[in-house]
Amino acid sequence: MLNFPEVKVIDKVFNFINVLFPKEIEKASKEYQETAEAQFAPDKKIYARGLFSYFMLQRTINGATPMEYAYSLPLDYFSNKERKIIKNFIEHIESIFKITHISPNKKDYNLTNLTNNKKYLVKTIDLDLTLKEDQYVKAILVRKKKGEFFFYGNILTYTKREADKLKRLFIQKAREIPEIEWDIAYKKK
């Protein structure tokens, strides 16, 4: 497992949600199987990465995503640093991007969002996908603590024509974090 704070927070949120809602990942898996992304996944690793990003960021349980549940928890289970990371996941950017520059070591990517022309610096470790400059991708970007972004989930590539058709699907309104009522009981032993 990679030793990054974001990875640790994802694991902690996943474990937290599985305690609260133990059957939801199974339900999410059945839903995800029906998506085009899942059906075209060439191997189990890519399938699992797509399922996990869908479950953590997009799938709602009683109106909130797992990350939103974690962020709203009124107890000190998550530290302030972890809550900031969780908020960055909630504020992720999913869109169609054009890759405008790739560093020689292929770890830094400059992207332009086709829906609003905003530019992003994405820093990676190693990708299991070969990307090229002037290529169009659908990706989820999450901000790191230092301000740059990283890819989360799968990266799908498209032709310019496909990207132009798809970009209207990604014109987003900011999602408000839903109000969650917590019924927390404490029993003294």
Salt bridges, closest charged atoms under 4 A:
GLU24 OE2 - LYS27 NZ 3.25
GLU24 OE1 - ARG59 NH1 2.54
GLU31 OE1 - ARG59 NE 2.69
GLU37 OE1 - LYS138 NZ 3.94
GLU68 OE2 - ARG175 NE 2.56
GLU82 OE1 - LYS12 NZ 3.01
GLU91 OE2 - LYS87 NZ 3.59
GLU94 OE2 - LYS138 NZ 3.14
ASP108 OD2 - LYS123 NZ 3.39
ASP126 OD1 - LYS107 NZ 2.65
ASP128 OD2 - LYS45 NZ 3.59
ASP128 OD2 - ARG49 NH2 3.23
GLU133 OE2 - HIS101 ND1 3.36
ASP134 OD1 - LYS98 NZ 3.68
ASP164 OD2 - LYS160 NZ 3.17
